Amino acid sequence: MTDGKAVPDWFYRAMATPFDEGVIDVDAIPIHYLEWGNRAQPGLVLVHGGAAHAHWWTFLAPMFAEDWHVVALDLSGHGDSGRRTAYSHSAWACEVMAVADHAGFPGPPVLVGHSLGGMVTIQTASDHGERLRGAVIVDTPVRRPDPESEEGARGRAFRKPGVYPDLTTALGHFRLIPPQPCEHDFIIDHIARHSLHETDAGWTWKFDPALFQHTLVSLRDQLATVKCRVALFRGEHSVTVPPDTAAYMYELMDENAPVVTIPEAHHHLILDQPLAFVAALRTLLADWDHSVPTRPA
């Protein structure tokens, strides 16, 4: 029980699904990843948002594991991966492809990225799109920085992560950026616990506070030059990808690229409307599996 609300069975089933963990070196930095499913199945790579980690996907990934070999990685500077002296979307894109290659997929994978992970997805689809089956951008704007970078640049979040005397105190300071409602407290608790680690000074966040110093760049040109199928998912109430931003992104993408709005969802739609997100992504993947991609003239 959480705040008087029962945790649904689907969450327990997903969290009980076993997964493997691994680490590979990419340019001398250890990159940690999780994986589910049968290695003979096609690949699905999940990329988290800024200051997040691979466990943002652990309650969703099992819902794809019957038909897909699913991998979720910690980008450098996040989660249980190593830190770099400087970060860029191109470097993160190389990490994504290195993990995909290491996973041994039988063919090109589909890439799904949320927020900052969507920026990495755009960059990867532009730089390495011929090696991808498709790319799904999840509530990521192109005309302005992702919300995590926006907040970090203003000094309101992430710049000086707190240190707390115990885990309970630290959990009490977890919040979503940008702020939004989410009635699934059991999901928030899950991702918050995996966002923290204990140090000699106390409990603090795993992400590198220097993450957003060099990643405030426009990806307009990259979105316009993706080399694979692409789709945009957005939350109906998202402050990050409002309708005018979605319309602009649609203009930049292949004319056949769908823009899917998840009802009653905000920016963190994988948290506040997880089952609707799963249903929409399953539908898109099934369509891509049975239709022929087209190219703009």
N, C-alpha and C positions, 0 to 999 in steps of 0.2 A: 504493500500500500504506500502511496505517496500523496500527502496532503488530502487524505480521505478518498482518493481515487484509486481504483484497482489498476494495477499494471496489466495490460492486455496480454493474452496468451501468445499473440504473434511475436511480441518482444521477447518473451521467455524462450520461445522456440528458436528465434534467430540467435539469441545470445548463447544458447546451448549448442549451436552448430560449431563443430570443431574447425579450426583454421591453422595453417602453418605460418611460421614467421621466418624471415630471412634477412640477410644484410649483404649488400654488394658495395664495392668501392667504385665511386665515380669521380674521377679526377682527384683521387686520394682522399675523398670524403666518404665515410660510411653512410649508406642510404638504407634505411630500414623499411621493410614492407610486410604486408599480411597477404595471405592468399587462401581462396576457397575453391572447391569444385574439382572437376576432372581435368587433368592436363590435356586430354584429347579434345576438349571443347574449345570453341573460339574464345579469344581473349577479350576481357572487359577491364579497363584500367580506370580506377577512381582516384581523383585528385582533390584533396581537401582545400579549404580556404585559408586565408592568412591567419597566422597565429594558432592554427588548428592542427590536426594530426589525422593519421589513418583511421583511428577509432571512431571518427565521425561517421564512418561507413559500416562499422561492424554489426549494426542492427539492421542494415539494408542489404549488404552484400549477399547474405545467405539466400535472399529471395530471388537471386539470379543464378545461383550456383548449380542448379539442375541443368541449365542449358549453356552456361558460360564458365570458363576458367577466370575467376575474378581476382584481381590484384588491387590492393590499395597501398600507396606508399606514403611515407613521411618525406616531404621535400626537405632539402638541406635547410637547417635553421629551425626546423619544426620537429615536434615529437621526439622520437628516439634516434633520429638521424644526426649526423655531425653538423658542425657550423662552418661557414665559409667566412673569409675576410670581407667579401662583397657578394651581393646576390644580383641575379638578373633573370628575366623570363627565359632568355636563351639557355642559360645554364640549367635552370629547372627543367626546360624542355628536354635537354640532353639526359637528365636524370630519369625522366619519365620513359624515354626510349630505351635507356640502359636497363631499367627494370623490366620493361616489356620484352626486350631481347632475352634477358636472363630467365624470364618465366617460360620461354620455349613454346609460345603459342604456335598453333599449326598454320596460322596465317596472320595477316594484319589485324590488330585489335581495334576495338572501339574505345575512344577516350571520353571520359565524362569528368568535367571539372566544375566545382562550385566556387563562386566568388573569385578570390585570387587564383584558385585552381582553374577557373574558367579562363582567366588571362593566360595561364600557362597552357591551357588547352588550345587557345587561339594561336599562341606562338608555336606550339608543337605542330599544329595543323598547317601552319605556314611554312615552317622550316622542314618538317618531316612528313608532310601529308601523304606523300606517295607510299609511305609505310603504314598508313592507317586505313582502317575500314570506314571510319567515320569519327566525328567529334561532336559532342554535346556540351554546349555552354550553358551553365546553370546560374541564372541571375547574376550575370556579370556585365557591367556597362563597358562601353568602349569610349565614350566621349569624356569620361572623367575617371579618376583613379578608383580602384576597388574600395569598398567602404573601410576595410582595415587600413589600407595605406592612407586614405583620406584622414581617418582619425589619428593615425600615428604621426602624420605630417603636422597636424595641428597641436600635437602634444597632449591630446586628451586621453589617449589610450596607448598602451603597449610600450611607450618610451621608457618608463621606469617601472617595471613590474614589481609588485610588492613581495615581501618576504614575511611569512606568517609562522607563528610558533607551533602550530599543529595543523593536521589535515582538515579538521572540521572548520577551523577559522578560515583557512584558505578557500575551502569550498564555498563559504558564505560570501566570498568576494568575486565569484565567477559571474560574468555577465556577457550577454551577446552584444556584438558590435556589427551594425547599428542596433540600438535597442528595439525590441519588438516583443509582442506577446507570444508565449508558447506554453500551452497548457500541459505539455508532456514533461512533467518534472522528472520522471524516471529517465528520459533521454538526456536532459540537461545534467542530471547527476552523473550519468555514465560518461559523458564527454568531459565533464569537469574533472572527474577523478583521473582520467587519462591525460589531462592537460598539466598535471602537477607532478613534481618530483621533490624528494627530500634532499637538501644539501646540508653542509655543516652549519649554515646560518639559520636554517629552517626550511619550511615548505615554500616553493615558488614555482612559477610557470616554466614550462619546458622551452618555449619559443625564444629565439634570439631577438632581443629588443632592437638590434640593428637591421632587422629584416627590411624595413620600408625606406631606408635611406637612399636606395639607388633603383627603386622599382616604380617610380612615379612617371610612367611613360604612356603615351597613347598607342593603342594597338589597332588604329583604324586601318593602316596599310596592311597589317598582317591579316585582319579579318577579311579584307577585300581580296586577299591572295591565298586563301586556304586551298590546299591541294587534295581535298577529300570532301565527302559529304559532311554537312554541318547542320546543326539545329540549335535553336535557342529555347530554353525553358525559363520562365519568369514567374514570380509570385504575383497574384492578382493585386495585392496591396503593397508590393515592393516599393520602397522609396529609392532603391538603387537602380532598378530598371523600370521606370514608369513607361506608359504607352508610347510617348514620343521618342524615348531612347530605343525602345524595341523596334519602332518603325524605322528609325535611322539605321539600326543594325541590319534590319531586313534588306534595306536598300544596298548595303555593302556586301551582303552574302549572295550566293547563288539564288536565282529567282525561285528555285524549287525547295529552298531551305525552309522548313516549318518553324513557326514561332508558336510555342505552346504555353498557354497561361494556366497555371495551377490555381483552381478556385480557393478563395479564403486563405491563401498563403502569403507570407511576407518574404523578406529576403532570405532567411534561413528556412527555405521551404522543405528541405530534407529533414528538418526537425519538427516543424509545426504541421506539415501535411505529408508525412512520410509514405503512407499507403497510396495517396493520390499520385505522388511522385513516382513510386514504383510502377503503378499501373500505366502512367503515361510513358515512362521509359521502356517498359516491356512492349507497349504498343509500337513505339517508334522502332525499336530493335527488330520486332517481327516484320514490320513493313520494309525496313532496309534489307532484311534477309531474303525477302521475296520480290523485291522490285529492282529494276535496273537503274543505276545512277546515271544522271545526265550531267552534261557539262555546259556551262554557258558558252555562247558562240564566241 
